[in-house]
Amino acid sequence: MNKTLDYAEAIIELEQIVNEIENAAIGIDELSEKVKRAAWLIKFCRNKLSSTEKEVTDILKSIEQPEEEID
């Protein structure tokens, strides 16, 4: 099953990776893959935050428009 990742899940996974690295819970052979995954998760979260910010800004702008301008 290929489930779509959401922001909260990405943050949880990222925190787990950070904990594993900080606590030396992963071996050197796994480290590179974990760092790659962490980098991907950080990009995912940044993109999600940016797109959500844009959506919220657009919504706020739309409610500030006078009624005659609404489609």
Buried (B, 14 or more C-beta within 10 A) or exposed (E): EEEEBEEEEBBEBBEEBEEBBEEEEBEEEEEEEBEEEBEEBEEBBEEBEEEEEEEEEEEEEEEEEEEEEEE
